[in-house]
Amino acid sequence: MSDLSPIKPGEVLPTSLKDAISERYLAYAMSTIMSRSLPDVRDGLKPVHRRLLFAMRLLKLDPGSGFKKCARVVGDVIGKYHPHGDQSVYDALVRLAQDFSQRYQLVDGQGNFGNIDGDNAAAMRYTEARMTVFAELLMRDLDQDTVDFRATYDGEEEEPVVLPAAFPNLLANGSTGIAVGMATSIPPHNATEICNALLHLVKYPSAGIDKLMEFIPGPDFPTGGELVEKPESIREAYLTGRGGFRQRAKWETEDTGRGTYQIVVTEIPYHVQKGKLIERIAELIQAKRLPFLADVRDESAEDIRLVLEPKSKNIDPAMLMQGLFRLTDLENRFPLNMNVLDATQTPGVMGLGAVLQAFLDHRFVVLGRRSRYRLGKIEHRLEVLNGYLIVFLNLDEVIRIIREEDHPKQSLMSTFTLTDVQAEAVLNMRLRSLRRLEEMELRTEHTKLTEEKQGLEALLASEDLQRNAISSELRELKKIFKKIPEVTNRRTTIGEATELPEISLEAMIEKEPITVICSEKGWVRALKGHVDQTGDEKYKDGDGARFWIQAETTDRLVLLGTNGRFYTLGCDGLPRGRGHGEPIRLMIDLGNDQDIVSLFVHKPDRKLIVASSDGRGFIVDENSVIAQTRNGKQTLNVSGGVVAAFCIEVSGDSVAVIGENRKVNCFELSELSEMSRGRGVTLQRYKDGGLSDIKTFVKEEGLTWKSGERTRTEPDLAGWYTRRGNAGRLAPRGFNRNNKFS
């Protein structure tokens, strides 16, 4: 059978699983991208939003009309246009009505539509809705053949492919969505600024990004706040269509008398739920991560009023807010990814200039189609008027034909050279229209329509006239905005991209003494206060004491694993209490086949010696081993059966090492290299075994070691003090049997 042969009903064709899955997944991906997740660059709407507004228009829910139940709107949408779940459609409707989600609401809601705290809207049977003036602008001239229509999913009705969009909705309200393999994230902008940029682009189509940013300096979020992104970063984001915008809450200080003050947050970043924000701040206060903050209160009514009480009047408000900006969503970053569907329904990322130009291109198309539609109506009306005028010049003959002829239509057409349309109009004319004054009115209408026709023909033939018409529409749009300044005035202020005074994370932690206990098997816990080890401590069965460290909550612990990686732990995050604690492996990515070599409190600028089991090592600056992630920081490279074995503090001018063969070698500290990562240099050579212990000491004071409760010293190091890399000689008389210096 040929590959082009038609498939018969019921015929089964063999197909590989890979091809079948690829074909179906691609179909699903394209459906998600084009019909659900990405907005159209022309009207800025996804299909569900477009269908909601179209259904409300058919229900005559204009801004000046009454409200109707949201359940009625949702029912029409899912029944006629959008065969999906009613809750998802209602959620889309709710978002269009929320003043904290939409910069310019497209739906005027009556009832509980949720709030900025994160509370959900009431059920659709309780809420009511109608369109706003902005939604009306999106659908202006929809019935004048300005856009294409397509059949609905069941083929019974039609819906618009895109709206005429006299309002620049994509940039004005923004959009977010996740498709298959791509996503979109567009912040809201100020509509007046968009119109100013469009007016300039109409006049100067080749305007660059720098000029456009004079009109659109940045996003304008519905919740206000302050934009603190660097201008060069904003420019790069608008130029490429990818980037982000850092936004902060607006705050001010209020004098509460006697030299005290409180901080009041009046605007919070976009997409931040106030309820969750307060919970986060309360958790940080409880965890003592914000030691300078005493309390947080929500005194919001219609406006946001979040009160922060400092613990002391001496605390700098800027420093307190810096800690909150670092640890909470009072500062966050809104991503920019202008991934949209263009006029050919092809997804792609556009820059600011391309998005503005795409909107203008759409408006030129709408203007042309609307003008041609009106021109067709005028031509039809002029044809009818010409027929009427002929009637009035020969009224008696027309009446005779109608009364006496068996086929008056054909007789009228042949007698007066009328078209089919004209003859039909004459036959349908009312008798009251035969009065004398009607002829004057017809001639007046004919003259006006002729002038309008000439104007439309000139408009369609002249690109300059079209640009003037688009500019006039944009200026009229700005006049509409001026009538509602409470909605259209800029809310987000453009701040300077300057950091608040730098403070360390430790400064935001309350300083308290603690005792860190880590067992042999790696269970760690922290006791309150500095506690001495008594030997009565309890551990899990088969476990025992290993590390007992007195520290502060502001300290950081440094851990070296046998894999040669250094890990960093904050003492404030250690589990508290007198239980067994938690496995340290849950806090860092230390494998079960790895062990802890050393655990100690970090001291900046200290020098350490790290050494492996095969007798290689080097000096490392402790500042360079601090890790920023759970994965740690590789410092000592080991492989095969070799493991990291020692990490000691550098003190003195000499190094002593002892091997498992009980031989000791001493050499000057200066012979060791300082590195940030590597295998290191050879400390001692072995025929069999490896390194047993290492220490630093002062040569003039001699080599010391602990033997039980006693400290012994070997002042004469002749024979032991040689050079790095030698085999050494047997340990001095009386040295520990375990080959350890302590």
WOPE-V311464 format. One line per field, one symbol per residue. burial: 1 if it has 9 or more other ideal C-beta (glycine too) atoms within 8 Angstrom, else 0. Layout:
burial: ???
This chain:
burial: 0000000000000000000100000001101111011111111111111111111110101110001111011111110111000101110111111100011111111010110101001001001111110111111011010110000100000011011111111111111010100111111111111111111111000010101110110111111111111000111111111011111111101000000011111111110101111101110110011111100101010001111111000010101111111011111101011111110000101111111111111111011111111110011111111111111101100100110000011011100001001111111010000000011001101100110110011111000011101110111011011001000100111000100100100001100011111110011111100000000000100010101011111011111111111111111101100000110110110100000111101100001111111011111111001110000110110100001111110101011111110111111110010010000110110100011111111010011111100001010010011001010100000011001110
